[in-house]
Amino acid sequence: MALIILIALAVLWFAERSLEHLALAAAALCLCTAMLLFVVSDLERAILLSSIVAAAIFGASRVKYNHSGIKLIASDLPLAFAGTVPFLLVQYPLALTAALAGSITLMLAAVATLIYVRGPPVPFELQILFFGMACIGLVAAYKASGGPVPFQRNVALRRCFLSSFIASLLNPLSWRPSGGLALSDIAKDPLPLMAAVPARSLDYPDIIVIQHESIFDPRLFGLPVEPIVESFLSPKDGLHGSLNVDIFGGGSWQSEFSLLTGLSSASFGSNAYFLFKRGAGRFHSSLPGTLSALGYRTMLTSSCRRSFLSYDRFYRSIGINERLFTDDFEPPFDVDRFETTNSDALFLDAALNAHMKGIADDASPRFLYALTNFNHGPHNRNLVAPGRFEGERAFAAASLPDAHYAEYYARLVETAVTWNKLKSELSSRFPKRPTLIVHYGDHQPVMTRRIEKKLKLGSDARRQFRTFYAMETLNDFPDRIPRGRGPDLDIAFLGTVALQHAGLPLDEIFATRASLLEQCGGAYFASSSERKRRFHRTLVDLGVIDVAPAVRYHR
């Protein structure tokens, strides 16, 4: 029994790595033991089996954390059936293999416990008493920990894995099915909307926004970059800065959601992952919708096939009139050839050609939103063609001897070279059309964990949620955007800032959102701003965000 208790304590410590919420984790272990005691009747096996359950939760949470920067919560189970497991199997086969091996090991340990470990049976009356005390202890520990709020704030910290999962189980809002949507950062009282802001010019520029898959600025980790990469990340005639995003390692559509709606996906809790599916028809203020109302032709070009997670309906619902996926592009684009590498050289060429064809057919101002996929992990495969950018690969390896980083950097260079070529072509073909270009990274790839480890960088919970943004203009622009380093921005504000620098009018909603920049421009969801919470109340009260249990959306 002494050895078994030591094993349980060791599992607890490895799962928590902190005294902060150890009481909640211990109370959960006791309740699990009490429940298993009804099955096996002896305390020895009940404690060992509950320790195996805790180890399984910790292992699954650690795997998720390593690949997403966020710990396991109760609502993650349905995500396993929403297409994420097949995707992870293709992208991270070694991690999934290790997880499978760990699962088999724990199952064998459970079987061995049932067969070979045996203790004196505990009378049923004592089992009932133990179960009741464990329930009371768990509720008391949960209340003493502060309820769900501390765990929501600490979701990105590398500790408290077991207690965080238990807290999500005890918080019905994190797992209970709901036909509607709920915001976690919303006040009771609304915020009066600001007055609309008029346009600075009636000559509306074209707007191109490019979401660069898994691209971050290596200088964030103190790594040098070459001039071609520097001009891409920090254009000398444009504005650039650090971008705060809500995700790490994957879930690009959550960054898309924030850019398009001006909201944080994290505000919607367990629905954050499903917003494109459950949110169609629920968001009535958006960047493309606003531009459509101003007379823009709006287009999305995606580096995925139309069938990927069936997100076309959401794009349509927020005002993107034309949506081109890789299986929609006209020849010479070859979708099968493209999917061998997801090369930006192929995709961006097709996306910009579709944009330029639209300009030739219609003189209206145009909005293009392009979603790339080239730099998604894993980075243990060389997707850059042999013989290309070998000097740049060697430059990266000299600053950080890691093959994964060298591959990331080589892909980044290919993207930068491609973009320079296409930008020049766009400017030369349409020299009289002013254009604002915004590009940014949607999240960091998992590979950055290797960089932190090799460089022995100190702990920084926010670093892994930092990417980049850059804005530049083509041709004659009525009011040039500022040059140089700009403020740190949260991705929820990037669309608003783009409208400001394009000189376009801001309606009451966008004007009010712009007024929040000073308070929470660098971190929208993490901000404790009461004005932000009241703004959300206003959006809900006006029906701009529809949180009703059911919503109808018509084409």
C-alpha positions as CSV (number, residue, x, y, z in Angstrom):
1,M,0.0,0.0,0.0
2,A,2.9,2.4,0.8
3,L,4.3,1.7,-2.7
4,I,1.0,2.2,-4.4
5,I,0.4,5.6,-2.6
6,L,3.9,6.7,-3.7
7,I,3.0,5.8,-7.3
8,A,-0.2,7.8,-7.0
9,L,1.7,10.8,-5.5
10,A,4.3,10.6,-8.3
11,V,1.6,10.6,-11.0
12,L,-0.1,13.6,-9.3
13,W,3.1,15.6,-9.3
14,F,4.0,14.8,-12.9
15,A,0.5,15.7,-14.0
16,E,0.5,19.0,-12.1
17,R,4.2,20.2,-11.8
18,S,2.8,22.9,-9.4
19,L,1.3,23.3,-6.0
20,E,-1.2,25.9,-7.4
21,H,-4.1,23.6,-7.9
22,L,-2.7,20.4,-6.5
23,A,-5.6,20.1,-4.0
24,L,-8.2,19.9,-6.9
25,A,-6.1,17.2,-8.7
26,A,-5.8,15.2,-5.5
27,A,-9.5,15.5,-4.8
28,A,-10.3,14.3,-8.4
29,L,-7.9,11.3,-7.9
30,C,-9.7,10.5,-4.7
31,L,-13.2,10.6,-6.4
32,C,-11.9,8.4,-9.2
33,T,-10.6,6.0,-6.7
34,A,-14.0,6.0,-4.9
35,M,-15.8,5.3,-8.1
36,L,-13.5,2.5,-9.1
37,L,-13.8,1.0,-5.6
38,F,-17.4,0.1,-6.5
39,V,-16.0,-2.0,-9.4
40,V,-12.9,-3.7,-7.9
41,S,-13.9,-3.6,-4.1
42,D,-10.3,-3.3,-2.8
43,L,-8.4,0.0,-2.2
44,E,-5.1,-1.1,-3.7
45,R,-6.4,-1.7,-7.2
46,A,-8.8,1.3,-7.1
47,I,-5.8,3.6,-6.3
48,L,-3.6,2.1,-9.0
49,L,-6.3,2.2,-11.6
50,S,-7.2,5.8,-10.8
51,S,-3.5,6.7,-11.1
52,I,-3.5,5.1,-14.5
53,V,-6.5,7.2,-15.5
54,A,-4.7,10.3,-14.3
55,A,-1.6,9.3,-16.2
56,A,-3.7,8.9,-19.4
57,I,-5.3,12.3,-19.0
58,F,-1.9,13.9,-18.4
59,G,-0.4,12.1,-21.4
60,A,-3.2,13.1,-23.7
61,S,-3.0,16.7,-22.4
62,R,0.7,16.9,-22.8
63,V,0.5,15.6,-26.4
64,K,-2.2,18.2,-27.2
65,Y,-0.1,20.9,-25.4
66,N,3.0,20.1,-27.4
67,H,1.1,20.4,-30.7
68,S,-1.3,23.3,-29.9
69,G,0.0,25.2,-26.9
70,I,-3.2,24.5,-25.0
71,K,-4.0,21.8,-22.5
72,L,-6.7,19.1,-22.8
73,I,-10.2,20.0,-21.8
74,A,-13.5,18.0,-21.7
75,S,-14.8,19.3,-25.0
76,D,-11.8,17.9,-26.9
77,L,-13.3,14.5,-27.1
78,P,-15.9,15.4,-29.8
79,L,-13.1,17.2,-31.7
80,A,-11.5,13.7,-32.2
81,F,-14.5,12.9,-34.4
82,A,-14.5,16.2,-36.3
83,G,-11.6,15.4,-38.7
84,T,-8.7,16.3,-36.4
85,V,-7.3,12.7,-35.9
86,P,-7.0,11.9,-39.6
87,F,-5.3,15.3,-40.1
88,L,-2.9,14.7,-37.3
89,L,-2.2,11.2,-38.5
90,V,-1.0,12.6,-41.8
91,Q,0.8,15.6,-40.4
92,Y,2.4,14.1,-37.3
93,P,2.6,10.3,-37.6
94,L,5.5,10.0,-35.1
95,A,3.6,11.8,-32.4
96,L,0.4,9.8,-33.0
97,T,2.5,6.6,-33.0
98,A,4.0,7.5,-29.6
99,A,0.6,8.4,-28.3
100,L,-0.8,5.0,-29.4
101,A,2.2,3.2,-27.8
102,G,1.6,5.1,-24.6
103,S,-2.1,4.1,-24.6
104,I,-1.3,0.5,-25.1
105,T,1.2,0.6,-22.2
106,L,-1.4,2.1,-19.9
107,M,-4.0,-0.5,-20.9
108,L,-1.5,-3.3,-20.3
109,A,-0.8,-1.7,-16.9
110,A,-4.5,-1.7,-16.1
111,V,-4.9,-5.3,-17.1
112,A,-1.9,-6.3,-15.0
113,T,-3.3,-4.4,-12.0
114,L,-6.6,-6.2,-12.3
115,I,-4.9,-9.6,-12.5
116,Y,-2.0,-9.4,-10.2
117,V,-2.8,-6.8,-7.6
118,R,-5.3,-7.8,-4.9
119,G,-6.1,-6.3,-1.4
120,P,-8.6,-6.9,1.3
121,P,-12.2,-5.9,0.2
122,V,-13.7,-2.7,1.6
123,P,-17.2,-3.1,3.0
124,F,-19.9,-1.5,0.9
125,E,-21.0,0.9,3.6
126,L,-17.4,2.3,3.7
127,Q,-17.4,2.5,-0.1
128,I,-20.5,4.7,0.1
129,L,-19.0,6.9,2.8
130,F,-15.7,7.3,0.9
131,F,-17.6,8.2,-2.3
132,G,-19.7,10.8,-0.5
133,M,-16.7,12.4,1.2
134,A,-14.8,12.4,-2.1
135,C,-17.6,14.2,-3.8
136,I,-17.8,16.9,-1.1
137,G,-14.0,17.2,-1.2
138,L,-13.9,17.7,-5.0
139,V,-16.6,20.4,-4.9
140,A,-14.8,22.2,-2.0
141,A,-11.5,22.1,-3.8
142,Y,-13.0,23.4,-7.0
143,K,-14.6,26.3,-5.2
144,A,-11.4,27.0,-3.3
145,S,-9.5,27.1,-6.6
146,G,-11.7,29.9,-7.9
147,G,-13.9,28.0,-10.3
148,P,-13.4,28.0,-14.0
149,V,-11.8,31.5,-14.4
150,P,-8.2,30.7,-13.2
151,F,-8.1,27.7,-15.5
152,Q,-9.3,29.6,-18.5
153,R,-6.5,32.2,-17.9
154,N,-3.9,29.5,-17.4
155,V,-4.8,27.3,-20.4
156,A,-1.5,28.0,-22.1
157,L,0.8,27.3,-19.1
158,R,2.9,24.2,-19.0
159,R,1.5,22.9,-15.7
160,C,-1.7,21.9,-13.9
161,F,-2.6,19.4,-16.6
162,L,-4.9,17.2,-14.5
163,S,-6.6,19.9,-12.5
164,S,-7.3,21.9,-15.8
165,F,-9.1,18.9,-17.3
166,I,-11.0,18.3,-14.1
167,A,-12.0,22.0,-13.9
168,S,-13.3,21.8,-17.5
169,L,-15.4,18.7,-16.5
170,L,-16.9,20.6,-13.6
171,N,-17.7,23.7,-15.8
172,P,-20.8,22.7,-17.8
173,L,-20.3,25.6,-20.2
174,S,-17.1,23.9,-21.5
175,W,-18.8,20.7,-22.6
176,R,-22.6,20.9,-22.4
177,P,-24.1,20.8,-25.9
178,S,-25.8,24.0,-26.9
179,G,-27.7,25.0,-29.9
180,G,-26.6,28.6,-29.6
181,L,-23.4,30.5,-28.9
182,A,-22.1,32.0,-25.7
183,L,-19.4,34.6,-25.1
184,S,-17.3,34.3,-22.0
185,D,-16.2,38.0,-22.0
186,I,-19.5,39.9,-22.0
187,A,-20.9,42.5,-19.6
188,K,-24.4,43.0,-18.5
189,D,-24.6,46.6,-19.7
190,P,-24.1,47.7,-23.3
191,L,-21.6,50.2,-24.6
192,P,-23.0,53.1,-26.7
193,L,-21.7,52.9,-30.2
194,M,-19.3,55.6,-31.5
195,A,-20.3,57.8,-34.4
196,A,-19.4,56.5,-37.9
197,V,-16.1,57.8,-39.4
198,P,-16.3,59.2,-42.9
199,A,-13.9,58.1,-45.7
200,R,-10.8,60.1,-46.3
201,S,-11.1,59.7,-50.1
202,L,-13.7,58.5,-52.5
203,D,-11.0,56.6,-54.4
204,Y,-11.3,53.3,-52.7
205,P,-8.2,51.1,-53.1
206,D,-8.1,47.4,-53.8
207,I,-7.3,45.4,-50.6
208,I,-5.4,42.1,-50.6
209,V,-5.1,40.2,-47.4
210,I,-2.9,37.1,-47.3
211,Q,-2.9,34.6,-44.4
212,H,0.5,32.9,-44.4
213,E,0.2,29.4,-42.9
214,S,2.5,28.9,-39.9
215,I,4.8,31.8,-40.6
216,F,6.4,33.7,-37.8
217,D,9.3,36.1,-37.6
218,P,12.5,34.3,-36.6
219,R,13.8,37.5,-35.0
220,L,11.2,36.8,-32.3
221,F,13.6,34.1,-31.1
222,G,16.7,36.2,-31.7
223,L,17.5,34.5,-35.0
224,P,18.9,36.6,-37.9
225,V,17.2,36.8,-41.3
226,E,18.5,37.8,-44.8
227,P,17.4,40.9,-46.7
228,I,14.8,39.0,-48.8
229,V,13.1,37.7,-45.7
230,E,13.4,41.0,-43.9
231,S,11.7,42.9,-46.7
232,F,8.9,40.4,-46.6
233,L,8.3,40.5,-42.8
234,S,9.2,44.2,-42.5
235,P,8.7,46.1,-45.8
236,K,10.7,49.3,-45.7
237,D,8.0,51.4,-47.2
238,G,5.2,49.9,-45.1
239,L,4.1,49.2,-41.5
240,H,5.0,46.0,-39.6
241,G,4.8,44.6,-36.2
242,S,4.0,41.7,-33.8
243,L,0.7,40.0,-34.1
244,N,-1.0,38.2,-31.2
245,V,-3.1,35.2,-32.2
246,D,-5.3,32.7,-30.3
247,I,-3.8,29.5,-31.5
248,F,-0.6,27.5,-31.7
249,G,0.4,24.7,-34.1
250,G,-3.0,24.4,-35.9
251,G,-6.6,25.6,-36.2
252,S,-5.9,28.2,-38.8
253,W,-9.6,28.9,-39.3
254,Q,-9.7,30.4,-35.8
255,S,-7.3,33.1,-37.1
256,E,-9.4,33.5,-40.2
257,F,-12.5,34.0,-38.0
258,S,-10.8,36.7,-35.9
259,L,-9.6,38.6,-39.0
260,L,-12.9,38.4,-40.8
261,T,-15.2,39.2,-37.8
262,G,-13.1,41.4,-35.5
263,L,-13.7,39.0,-32.7
264,S,-11.6,36.5,-30.8
265,S,-12.5,32.8,-31.3
266,A,-11.4,32.2,-27.7
267,S,-14.4,34.3,-26.5
268,F,-16.7,31.4,-27.6
269,G,-15.1,28.8,-25.4
270,S,-15.7,25.2,-26.5
271,N,-17.3,26.4,-29.7
272,A,-14.1,28.1,-30.8
273,Y,-13.1,25.2,-33.0
274,F,-16.6,24.9,-34.5
275,L,-17.3,28.5,-35.3
276,F,-17.2,28.1,-39.0
277,K,-19.8,25.3,-38.8
278,R,-22.0,26.6,-36.0
279,G,-21.5,30.3,-36.8
280,A,-22.8,30.5,-40.3
281,G,-25.5,33.1,-40.4
282,R,-24.8,34.3,-36.8
283,F,-22.3,37.2,-37.5
284,H,-23.7,40.2,-39.2
285,S,-20.8,42.5,-39.1
286,S,-17.6,41.5,-40.9
287,L,-14.8,42.8,-42.9
288,P,-16.0,41.4,-46.3
289,G,-19.6,42.3,-45.5
290,T,-18.6,45.9,-44.8
291,L,-16.5,46.0,-48.0
292,S,-19.4,44.5,-50.1
293,A,-21.7,47.3,-48.8
294,L,-19.1,49.8,-50.0
295,G,-19.2,48.4,-53.5
296,Y,-16.3,46.0,-53.4
297,R,-16.1,42.7,-55.2
298,T,-15.0,40.2,-52.5
299,M,-13.1,37.0,-53.3
300,L,-11.6,34.2,-51.2
301,T,-8.9,31.9,-52.6
302,S,-8.1,28.9,-50.4
303,S,-5.2,26.4,-50.7
304,C,-7.6,23.6,-49.6
305,R,-10.2,21.8,-51.6
306,R,-13.8,22.9,-51.3
307,S,-14.8,19.9,-49.3
308,F,-12.3,20.6,-46.5
309,L,-14.4,20.8,-43.3
310,S,-17.3,22.3,-45.4
311,Y,-16.5,25.9,-44.5
312,D,-17.7,27.5,-47.7
313,R,-21.1,28.2,-46.1
314,F,-19.6,30.4,-43.4
315,Y,-17.5,32.4,-45.9
316,R,-20.7,33.0,-48.0
317,S,-22.6,34.0,-44.9
318,I,-20.3,36.9,-44.0
319,G,-20.2,38.5,-47.4
320,I,-17.5,36.8,-49.5
321,N,-19.2,36.6,-52.9
322,E,-16.7,34.6,-54.9
323,R,-14.9,31.6,-53.3
324,L,-12.2,29.7,-55.1
325,F,-10.7,26.5,-53.8
326,T,-7.8,24.5,-55.2
327,D,-10.2,22.2,-57.1
328,D,-11.8,25.4,-58.7
329,F,-8.7,27.0,-60.2
330,E,-8.5,26.9,-64.0
331,P,-5.6,25.2,-65.8
332,P,-2.6,25.4,-65.9
333,F,-3.1,25.0,-62.2
334,D,-2.9,21.3,-61.3
335,V,-4.4,20.5,-57.9
336,D,-2.8,17.0,-57.7
337,R,0.6,18.5,-58.4
338,F,0.0,21.3,-56.0
339,E,-0.9,19.0,-53.1
340,T,2.5,17.2,-53.3
341,T,4.1,20.3,-51.7
342,N,1.3,23.0,-51.2
343,S,3.9,25.4,-52.7
344,D,3.2,29.1,-52.4
345,A,4.9,29.6,-55.8
346,L,2.0,27.6,-57.3
347,F,-0.9,28.8,-55.1
348,L,-0.2,32.5,-54.9
349,D,0.3,32.6,-58.6
350,A,-3.1,31.1,-59.2
351,A,-4.7,33.3,-56.5
352,L,-3.3,36.5,-57.9
353,N,-4.1,35.5,-61.4
354,A,-7.8,35.1,-60.4
355,H,-7.7,38.5,-58.7
356,M,-6.2,40.2,-61.8
357,K,-8.7,38.5,-64.1
358,G,-11.4,39.9,-61.9
359,I,-10.0,43.4,-62.3
360,A,-9.9,43.1,-66.0
361,D,-13.6,42.0,-66.1
362,D,-14.9,44.6,-63.6
363,A,-13.4,48.0,-62.6
364,S,-15.0,47.9,-59.1
365,P,-12.7,47.9,-56.2
366,R,-11.7,44.4,-55.1
367,F,-11.0,42.6,-51.9
368,L,-8.9,39.4,-52.0
369,Y,-8.4,37.1,-49.1
370,A,-5.8,34.4,-49.8
371,L,-5.2,31.4,-47.5
372,T,-1.8,29.6,-48.0
373,N,-0.7,26.3,-46.6
374,F,3.0,25.9,-47.6
375,N,4.7,26.3,-44.3
376,H,2.5,24.0,-42.3
377,G,4.4,21.3,-40.4
378,P,5.8,18.9,-40.1
379,H,9.2,20.3,-41.2
380,N,11.1,17.0,-41.4
381,R,10.2,16.8,-45.1
382,N,12.0,18.9,-47.7
383,L,9.2,20.5,-49.8
384,V,11.4,23.1,-51.4
385,A,12.7,21.7,-54.8
386,P,16.2,20.2,-54.6
387,G,18.9,22.7,-55.6
388,R,16.7,25.8,-54.7
389,F,17.6,28.1,-51.9
390,E,20.4,25.9,-50.6
391,G,22.4,29.0,-49.6
392,E,19.5,30.3,-47.6
393,R,19.0,26.9,-46.0
394,A,22.7,26.9,-45.0
395,F,22.3,30.4,-43.6
396,A,19.5,29.2,-41.4
397,A,21.5,26.1,-40.3
398,A,24.4,28.3,-39.4
399,S,22.3,30.4,-37.0
400,L,20.5,27.4,-35.6
401,P,21.8,23.8,-36.3
402,D,18.4,22.2,-36.8
403,A,17.1,20.6,-40.0
404,H,13.5,21.5,-39.2
405,Y,14.2,25.2,-38.8
406,A,16.3,25.1,-42.0
407,E,13.4,23.7,-43.9
408,Y,11.0,26.3,-42.4
409,Y,13.4,29.0,-43.4
410,A,13.8,27.7,-47.0
411,R,10.0,27.6,-47.4
412,L,9.8,31.1,-46.0
413,V,12.4,32.3,-48.6
414,E,10.4,30.7,-51.4
415,T,7.3,32.5,-50.3
416,A,9.1,35.9,-50.0
417,V,10.6,35.5,-53.5
418,T,7.2,34.5,-55.0
419,W,5.5,37.4,-53.3
420,N,8.1,39.9,-54.6
421,K,7.6,38.6,-58.2
422,L,3.8,38.7,-58.0
423,K,3.7,42.2,-56.4
424,S,5.8,43.5,-59.2
425,E,3.6,41.9,-61.8
426,L,0.4,43.3,-60.1
427,S,1.9,46.8,-60.0
428,S,3.1,46.8,-63.6
429,R,-0.2,45.4,-65.0
430,F,-2.5,47.8,-63.1
431,P,-0.3,50.9,-62.4
432,K,-3.3,53.1,-61.9
433,R,-5.1,51.0,-59.2
434,P,-4.0,51.9,-55.6
435,T,-3.7,48.7,-53.5
436,L,-3.4,48.1,-49.8
437,I,-1.7,44.8,-49.0
438,V,-1.9,43.1,-45.6
439,H,-0.2,39.9,-44.8
440,Y,0.3,38.0,-41.6
441,G,1.0,34.7,-39.9
442,D,-1.9,32.7,-38.6
443,H,0.0,30.8,-35.9
444,Q,3.4,29.4,-35.1
445,P,4.2,25.8,-36.2
446,V,5.0,23.2,-33.5
447,M,8.6,23.4,-34.7
448,T,9.2,26.6,-32.7
449,R,9.2,24.4,-29.5
450,R,12.5,23.0,-30.9
451,I,13.9,26.5,-31.3
452,E,13.0,27.4,-27.7
453,K,14.7,24.2,-26.4
454,K,17.8,24.5,-28.5
455,L,18.3,28.2,-27.7
456,K,17.5,27.5,-24.0
457,L,15.0,30.4,-23.9
458,G,13.3,31.3,-20.7
459,S,9.6,30.6,-20.2
460,D,7.3,33.0,-21.9
461,A,3.6,31.9,-22.2
462,R,2.8,34.5,-24.7
463,R,5.7,34.0,-27.1
464,Q,4.2,31.0,-28.7
465,F,1.1,33.1,-29.7
466,R,3.1,35.7,-31.5
467,T,3.5,35.9,-35.3
468,F,3.8,39.0,-37.6
469,Y,1.8,41.4,-39.7
470,A,2.9,43.8,-42.5
471,M,1.1,46.4,-44.5
472,E,2.3,48.0,-47.7
473,T,0.8,49.9,-50.7
474,L,1.1,49.7,-54.4
475,N,0.8,52.6,-56.9
476,D,-0.5,56.0,-56.0
477,F,-2.2,56.1,-52.7
478,P,-4.1,59.1,-51.4
479,D,-2.7,58.8,-47.8
480,R,0.4,56.7,-47.5
481,I,0.4,54.4,-44.5
482,P,3.0,55.0,-41.8
483,R,6.4,53.4,-42.2
484,G,8.4,51.4,-39.8
485,R,7.6,49.5,-36.7
486,G,3.9,49.6,-35.7
487,P,2.2,48.8,-32.5
488,D,1.7,45.2,-31.3
489,L,-1.7,44.1,-32.6
490,D,-4.2,41.4,-31.8
491,I,-5.5,39.7,-34.9
492,A,-9.1,40.7,-34.0
493,F,-8.0,44.3,-34.8
494,L,-6.2,43.7,-38.0
495,G,-9.2,44.2,-40.3
496,T,-10.2,47.4,-38.5
497,V,-6.6,48.8,-38.9
498,A,-6.7,47.8,-42.6
499,L,-9.9,49.8,-43.1
500,Q,-8.3,52.8,-41.3
501,H,-5.1,52.7,-43.5
502,A,-7.2,52.2,-46.6
503,G,-8.9,55.5,-45.8
504,L,-12.4,53.8,-46.0
505,P,-15.4,54.9,-43.9
506,L,-15.9,53.1,-40.6
507,D,-19.5,52.3,-39.6
508,E,-20.6,52.6,-35.9
509,I,-19.4,49.1,-35.1
510,F,-16.0,49.4,-36.7
511,A,-15.5,52.9,-35.2
512,T,-16.3,51.5,-31.7
513,R,-13.9,48.6,-32.2
514,A,-11.2,51.1,-33.3
515,S,-11.8,53.0,-30.0
516,L,-10.8,49.8,-28.1
517,L,-7.3,49.7,-29.7
518,E,-5.7,51.7,-27.0
519,Q,-7.0,49.5,-24.2
520,C,-6.7,46.0,-25.7
521,G,-5.0,46.4,-29.1
522,G,-2.2,44.0,-28.3
523,A,-4.2,41.2,-26.8
524,Y,-8.0,41.2,-27.3
525,F,-9.3,38.1,-25.5
526,A,-6.7,38.4,-22.7
527,S,-7.7,42.0,-22.1
528,S,-9.8,42.7,-18.9
529,S,-11.2,45.8,-20.5
530,E,-14.7,46.5,-19.3
531,R,-15.4,48.5,-22.5
532,K,-14.7,45.5,-24.6
533,R,-17.1,43.4,-22.5
534,R,-19.8,46.0,-22.9
535,F,-19.1,46.2,-26.6
536,H,-19.8,42.5,-26.9
537,R,-23.1,43.1,-25.0
538,T,-24.0,45.7,-27.5
539,L,-23.3,43.4,-30.4
540,V,-25.5,40.7,-28.9
541,D,-28.3,43.1,-28.0
542,L,-28.3,44.5,-31.5
543,G,-28.4,41.0,-33.0
544,V,-25.0,41.6,-34.7
545,I,-23.9,38.4,-33.0
546,D,-26.8,35.9,-32.9
547,V,-26.5,33.7,-29.9
548,A,-30.0,32.2,-30.1
549,P,-30.4,28.4,-29.7
550,A,-31.4,28.1,-33.3
551,V,-30.6,30.3,-36.4
552,R,-31.8,30.0,-39.9
553,Y,-29.5,31.0,-42.7
554,H,-30.7,31.3,-46.3
555,R,-28.5,31.5,-49.3
